[in-house]
Amino acid sequence: MARRPLFYFAACTIFGATRIACGLVTRGEIKPDPAHPVLAIGSSAPDFALLGVDGKTHKLSDYSDSKVLAVVFTCNHCLASQLYEGRIGKLYGDYRDKGVALVAVNPDNLNQASMEELAWTDVDDSLAGMKDRATYRHLEYPYLYDGGTQGVTSKFGVVATPQIFVFDQGRKLRYEGRIDDNVREPLARTQDARNAIDALLSGRPVPVSQTQVAGCATKWLGKGSGRDAEMAKINAEPVTLDMATPDVLKKLRGNGTDKLALVNFWATWCGPCVNEFSDLQDTYRMYRRRGFDLVTVSSNEPDEKAAVLEFLQKKHASSRNLLFATTDTYGLQDAFDPKMGGAVPFTLLLAPNGGVLYQEQGELSISKMRRAILANLPDDAEHAGSQAYWSGN
């Protein structure tokens, strides 16, 4: 069967037939990288030996007894991949007792995605990030990392995530493409991967051997990510430090803006505060284009302003930054919220009406905090399903 145009794009997702997150291109307009041609139907399964989130190395030979092998390329940062996690898990669970092995492989390198492209995720595409995601989402299927070299990804010629390759018992490729026909699960009507697996299990020819995929383009190493240029711009952003009076803090607590506000109380003499500060700034850079603000409030003494500003400049802290305006620490804390307590770090996420959506006293669980942010950032028209995913719905 002739392959229909394959839509693929960097850091973009297609939802349905027409809703797209950024510039849509077809394979006819931008072809897969000639250095990484897509594995042809009938080809033998490429060999692999990859480290998984379980700490074990998984090899192709480990699955030699399986009647069917499905290899799914997916990742952490891509919203389409996130929305397919549940369906990948269902494939694994529904078929593992029927002689079908399924493994997932992350092809992306943690340094390839820009901060803006991380606006829909809590973790990056490192193996550590994969372990965090697997724990949070209770992923049972093997989740393997190939982002370091992309040696296996290159052999498969992966165009986008998620993309599935289904091999028969002789380990010949019989199906390649999408898992089903819609990123939004309730709208999916054609179960392409299941149809291919069912056909192979019953000894029938696969009805459709290739389909288009929807998701995020593979970020090939050596092609340049734009991360260096992005960070150069971020590092050139102005860093300011204003004084926090009682009135300023009361207004901050009320959050009369239309954005989520993450407020972090910290001090230069506080070890945990210093340790988590860079992660807080990265969080701001990830979500700030989605109706999110970060405000840091230093509880240092006013006469330490120069030292506080120097620290902020080293961290390229272009978020809004405040410093207690008086030595009356407890009075200023009470002006913000009498219930906050005196210890730092203290962090809370405020809704536009000032409601508390999340708070944590002490050193932050960064990914947990980010998940709270993601669960409360509304979807836009091109990213339906994100809020439900992070809310656990």
N, C-alpha and C positions, 0 to 999 in steps of 0.2 A: 504494500500500500504506500502510495506517495506520501511523503512527509509534508504536512502543512507548515506554513511559516512559523518559525520558532521565535517568540518574543523573548528578548532578554535585554537586561539593562542593569546599570550599576546602582546598587542601593535603592532599587525601586521594586514595587510590588504591583501586580495586577489583581484587581478584585472584580471578577466578572468579566464581561466582554468589553466594557468601555471605560471603567474607572481605573485610572492609572496615577501613580504617585509622582512620576516624573517622565522625561522624554521616552516615548515608546519607539522601539526600532524593531525591525524584523530581521530574520537571518539573511534575507535577500539583500538588505541594506548594509548590515554589518555582519560579516561572516565570523564564525568561530576562529579563534587564533589558529593560523596554519600550523603552528608548532604543536598544537594540542587538538588534533582532529577527533571528533566523536567516535567512540568505539562502534564499529560496524556490526550490524546484526549478523549472527553466525560466528563471530569472533570468540576465541577462548577467553575465559575470565583472566584478567591480569593478576599476577601473583601479588600478594601484599603481606606485610608483617608490621602492624601498627599498634601503638600503645593506646589502651583504652582508659576510660575514666575509672575502671576497676583496678588499675595498676598492672594489668596483665597485657602481654603482647598477643595480639590476635592475628593468626595466619590463615591464608586461604585454605591450607590443608586441614585446619581444625574443623572445617565444615564439609569434609569429603563424603561423609555418610548421608548428607541431606539430599533429598530428591530435587529440591529447588533451592537456589541461593539468590536472595535479594540484597543488593547493595544500594543503600540510599545515601546520597550526598546531601547534607543539610548543615546548618550552622547555628550559632547563637544569636547573632545580631539582626538577622533578616526576619521581618515580621511574617512573611509568607512561611518561612521555615518554622517559626513559632506556632503558627496556626495549623500546621500539619503535624506537630508533635504527637497530638492525641491519635491521629489517624495512623501514624507510623507505629505507635504503641499497639493499636488495635490489630494491625497487620501482624505484628510480632506475636501477640497473644492468641489470635485466632488460628494461626497456622503453625505454631511451633510444635504442636503435637501431631501434625500431619506430615511431618518430614520436610518442613520448610525452615531454612535458616535465614535470619535477617540481621544485617549489621548496618549501622549508620556511621558515616565518615564525615568529619568536618574538614573541608578543603581550604578554609580561609586562615590567613596569618593574622595574628592580633594587631600587627602594625599597619595593615593595609586599609582598614576602615577609618574614615575620618571621624572626628567628634560629632559632626552633624549626622553622620550615618549611624551613630550609636544612639540616636534619639528614641529608639523603640526597644531598647534592651537594658537589662540590669548589669550584664557582664560582657566582657569582650570575648574574642574567639581564641583565647589561650586554652591550654589543657586545664589549667586551674579554673577558668571560667566555665568550661564544659563540665567539670566535676560539680561545681556549684549549681549549674542548671539541672544536671541529672539528679542531684539530691532534692532540689526544690520541686521539680516536676515528677519525681519518683519514676524516672525512666528505667525500664527493666532491660531494654534491648542494649546490646553492645554499642557503645558510642566511642569511636576511634578518632585520633588526631592525625591529620596529614598536612597541617598548615606550616610545619617547619620546612619541608622540602617540596611538597606537592608532587612527590614522585608518583604516587598511586593516582592522584587526581589527574595528572597529565596522561597517564596510560588510558584512563577512561575517557578523557576529553570532555570533562564535565563543563557544561555551558552555564548552568545556573543551579541555585539551590532553592527548593528541593528538587532533586532529579533521581529517578530510580532506574536501576539496571537489574533485570531478572534473567537468571541463567538456569538452564535445564540440568539434569543430573550429569550429563557429560560436560557441564560447565561451558556450554555454548550460549552466547547471548541471544535471547529470544524476544525480549521486550526492553525498550528504553524510552524514557520520557516522563510524563507527569504521573502522579499517583491517582488523581481523578481530575475532573474537568472544571473545578472551581475552588479557588483558595478559601472561600467561605463555605464551610462544610454543609450547612443546611441547603445550599443551592447546588451542590454536586449531584449530577445525574448519571454520569458514566464512570464506573469504577474500573479504570483501565488496568491498573496494577493487579487488582484482584482477578479481573478477567483473565489476565495472562497467567497468573499463578494457578488458577483453577483449571485452565486448559492444560497446562503442563502436568498437573497432578493426575488428570484424567486421560492423559495420552493423546490429547487433541492438539491440532495446530493452534498457535496463538492467533486470535482473530485480528488483532491490530498490533503490529510489531513496533511502531514508532508513533509518538505523539508530541505535540508542542508542550513546553513547560512554562510555568509562570513562577517568577520569584526574583532572586537577586543574582546578578552575573558573578561568575567566579572571578575573584580578585587575584589574578596571576602575579606571582612574585617576579620582580624584574621589570614590570610594566609601569611602576611608579604609582603611588597611592595619593599623592598630594598632601600627605600628612605633614611633611616638613614645611611646605609653604603655609599650610593652615596654622601650624604651631608658631611660625614666624609672625603671622598676623596677630595671633592671640597674645604672643609675648610683647607685641608692640602696643597693645591696648593700654590706655591710661589706668593707673592704680591710684585710688583716692582713699582718704580716711577722714571721716567727719565725726563730730562729737555727738554723743548720745545723751541728750538731756531727758528728764522725765517725760516731757511732752512728746519728744521724738519716739521714745520707747512705747508710750501709750498708743501712739498712732501706728507704730509698727505692729503691735499686738492686735490691733483691730483689723489690719490688712484690708484697707478700703480700696484695694486694687481689683482688677479682673484676672489676676494671676495667682497660682499657687505660690506661696512664699516659704522657703526653708530658712529658718533662723537658727544660727549656730552661735552659742555663747562659748568663748574660748579665752585662752591667755597664752602668752609666749612662754610662761614658766610651767605650763601644764604639758607633760609629756604626751599623753593620749591626744590632746588637742593638736599638737604639732604633728603627730603621726598621721592623723586623719585629714589634715588640712588640704593636702594635694588631691585626695580623693573627692573632697567636697568641691574643689574648684573644677575637677574633671566632670563631676555631676552637673554643675552649672553649665559647663560648655556643651554637654550632651543635650540638655533639655531646654535651654534658654529660648530656643526658637519655637517652643511649643507652649508658651504661656506659663513660664516658670521663672522664678527669681530666687537668688540666694542672697541673704544678708548675714554677714558675720559681725558679731558684737564682741569686741575685746573687753575683758574685765580688768585689764591692766590699769595702773594709775594714770591719770591724765599727763603727768610729767614724763611718762614713758612713750609718748606719742612717736618720737623719732625712731625708737627701737621697733615699735609695732609696725610703723610704716615701712621700715627697712625689711622686716620679715615679709610683709605683704608684697613688696616689690620683688623679692627673691622668688616668691611663689606665683608671680604674675597674676595676682588676685584682682581681676577686673570686675568682680562682683561688687555690690554695694558693701562698704566696710565702715563700721562704727567703732568708736572707743568711748568708754564711760567718761562723761564730762566732769564728774566730781569724784571725790574719794569716798562718798557715801555709797558703797557697793550695795549694801542691803536695801537702801532706799531706792536705788535705781532698779534693782531686781524686782522690788515690789511694784514699782511703777509699770514695769512690763507685765508681770503676773505674780501676785503674792504666793501662788502655789508652786512656783518654779524651783524653789530651793536654791541653795547657795553654791553647790558644787559645779564645776565645769570639767569636761564639756557637757553642755546641755543643748539638745537639738529638738526642734519641733517643726512640723509641717503644718502650715495654716492654709485653710480654704480662703477664697476671696471674701467671705463674710467673717473671717477670724476664727472659725471653728477649727479645733485641733483634729487633724487627720492622722497624725503619728507623732510620737515623741519618745526620746530616749535620753536617759541620764547616764553619763559615762561614755566610754569609747563606743563609737558607732559600729553596728553591723552594716557596712556600706551597701551590700547588695540587698539586704532586707529593707533598708531605707529607700533605695532606688525603686524597689518593687512597690512600695507605698506611693511613691510619686507617680509611677506609671499607672497604677490602679486608679488614680484620681485625675490624670490628664485626659481630657475628652478626646475621642477620635475626631479626625477630620474626614472629609468625604472620601479621600483616597486610602485611608487606613482603618477601615471598619474592622472591628474585632479586637483591636489592641487592648482597650480598657477591660473588656470581658475576660480576655486571656489573663491579664495581671490581677484581676479581681477574683479569679478562680471560678468564673461562671462558664 
